[in-house]
Amino acid sequence: MSVAAIVLAAGRSSRMGGTNKLLETFEGKPLVRHAVEAALAAGLAPVVVVTGNQDAQIRSALHGLDVTFAHNPDFAEGLSTSLRKGVAALGGEAEAAVVLLGDMPLVEASLVRRLVAAFESHSDAPAVVPTLAGEWGNPVLLARSLFGDVAALSGDAGARKLLATRRDSVVEVPVADESVTFDVDTPELLAQLRSGGVRRAQD
C-alpha cells in the first residue's frame, strides 16, 4: 500500500514572539527536521514538505533529506491552503497520506507506522487518528477518498473539520504519551520541551 506524507511547515509562528518555531532546535536539530525524519523513517513516500514563511530557511533546515517541496504563497490565509497544496503535490500514486505538523517534534516513526498499519487493516476508512485519553491528536492519516474534500477547504480549517462529520468511520489508535497532542506554539512550550517535561514514547 502506497502511503505518502505531507509535512506542514508554512506557518508564521505568530505566538513565538518573532522567531520561527520550526527553526528552533531540540536535541540538536530544528523542530521541522524531527517531523520530516519521522515520516522518512516510517517508510512514507513521497514526503512532501509544504513551505511558506521563510521558505529558504526551512529548505536549508532539511538539507540532505529525500523530500519534495511545495511552496504555498498563500500560507497567511490559513492552514487549509497548505493542506490543499500538499495534497495537490502528491500526484496519483498515493492511496493515503499522513499529515504531520512541523511543530510536533515528539512524534516518532513508530507511531506513524502504527497509523499506516491501522489503515492497511481498515482500508475502507476515511482516516486514522491517534488518541490520548479519548482526545484526537496528530498526525492524521487521510485516505485518498478525502483528497477531493481537502481541495474544497478554506480558511484556517484543517482535516479535523472534514473528519468531524465522519467520526463514526474514523479509525482511532490509542497512545499513552503526549507526543500526539504537544505542539510548540509559544516560548513557554519550547522551554517545556527542552526541559523534558513532556511524556514521550520510546521508538
N, C-alpha and C positions, 0 to 999 in steps of 0.2 A: 504494500500500500504506500502510495506516494504522499508524504506529508511535508509541507513546507513550513517556513517560519516567517513571520512579519514582526520586526522589532521596531517599535515606535520610539523615535529619537529626535523628534522635531520641535518639541515644546520650548516655551520661553522661560521656564523656571521662575515664574513671577513671584513666588513666595520665598525665594532663596536670597533676596537682598542684593541682587545684581550679578551673581555668578551663575553659570550654567551647571546645574546639579549633575548632569550626565558626565561632565568632565572632572568632577570631584573624584578623588581617589579613595579606594578602600582596598586594603590588603595589596597595595602596590599597583593597582590597576584602576582606570576610570570606571565609574559605575556602569556606563553603557557597554563596556567590554565584557563585564561579567555576564550580562544578559545574552549577548551575542555568542559568547563562548559556550554558554549552557545549551543554546539551540544547536550549535555545531556539534558539541559532544554528544548530544542526543541523536545525532544522525539525520537531522532535518535538512532538506534541500529542495529548492534553493532557500537561502536565508536572505530575505530582503530587509534592508535597513532603511526606514523612511526618515530622511533628514529634513531640516527646515532652518531653525535658528542655528547660527554658527555652523553651517554645513561643512566648511573646510576643516574646522577643528574636530568635529565628530568623525569625519573620514580619517583624519590623522590618528585619532584615538583607536581606530580599528585597523590600523595599518597591518598588512600581512595576513589578515583573515579572509577566508573564502566567502565573501558576501557580495550581494548585488545592492547597489544604492539606488534609491528612488527619491529624488528631491521633491519636496512639497512646498511650492512657493506660497501656498495659501494657509500655512500652518497656523497663523494667527486667528483664523476663522473657526478653529475648534478641532477637537480630536477626530471627528468624522472625516475631515479632509485627509488626514494622514492614513486612516484606516482604508479609505477608498483608494488612495494612491498605492498602498501596499498590496491590496487585492488585485488592482489593475496590473501591477508589475509581475504577478505570479505566472502568467501565461496559462496554457490549457492543460498542464500535466497534473497539477496537484489535486488530490481528492479532498484535502483538508489543509488548514493552516493553523499553526499555533501562534497566537498573537501575544507577544511578550512586551512588557513595558521596560523602557531603558533605565528607569529609576528603581528597579526592584532587583538588586544585586544578590539577594539571598536565594533566589530561585535556582535550583540545581538541575543538572541534566537528568538525574534520576526521576524527578517529578515530571519533567517533560515526557520522558519515556512512559511513565505511568498513564499520562493523558492519552498518548498515542495508543497504548495497549488497550485502554478502555474503549477507544473509538474502533479499533480493529474488532473488538468483541460486540460492538453495537453500531455497526456501520450505517444503520438507518437513522441514527440520532443526529439532530442538527448541530449539537455542540457537546463538549465535555468541559466541565469546570471543576477546579479543586475547591474544597470547602474546609473551613476551620470552624468547629463548633456550630455547624449549620450555616455559616456565612459564606457566601460566594467570594472567591478570591481570583487571583490571576497567576499565571497566564491562562488564557481560554483557547480551547481548540474549536475552530469553526469548520463545519463541513462545507463542501462546495455548494450544497443546496442553499446555503445562506449568502453566497457571494453576490447574487443579484440584489438581495435586500440591502447588503452593505453599500452597494453603489447608490442606493437611494437615501442614505443617511445624510443629515445636515447638522450644522452647528456643532456643539460640544458633545453630542451623543456618540457613544461607542457601542460595542457589541452588546452590552448589558441591556440596552433598550430593545434590541431585537429579541433577546432571549427571554425577557420578562413575559412575553406573550406565549412562550413555548415551554414554560418551566416544567411542565409535566413530562416532556420528552427529552429534556436535557439530562445527560448522564453526569452524576456527581462523583468525585473522587475525594474521599475524606483524607485529610492530612492532620498531623499533630503538632506542627510548628508554625511559626508566624511568617514564614517566607512568602506565603501567598497573599498576605494582607499588608505587609510592611513595605511602603514605598517612601522614598526620600524626597519630601516636599519642602522641608524647612531646614535651616541650620541646626535646630534642636534635634531633629530626627537624624540628621547626618552624624551629629555627635553621639547620639544613642547607638547608632550602627557601629561606629568606630570603637565605642566603649565595650561592645559585646553584650549590650543589654537587650538583645532580641533572640528569642528561641529559634534555632535553625536546625535543619535536617543535616544528617551526615550522608554524603553521597557515596 
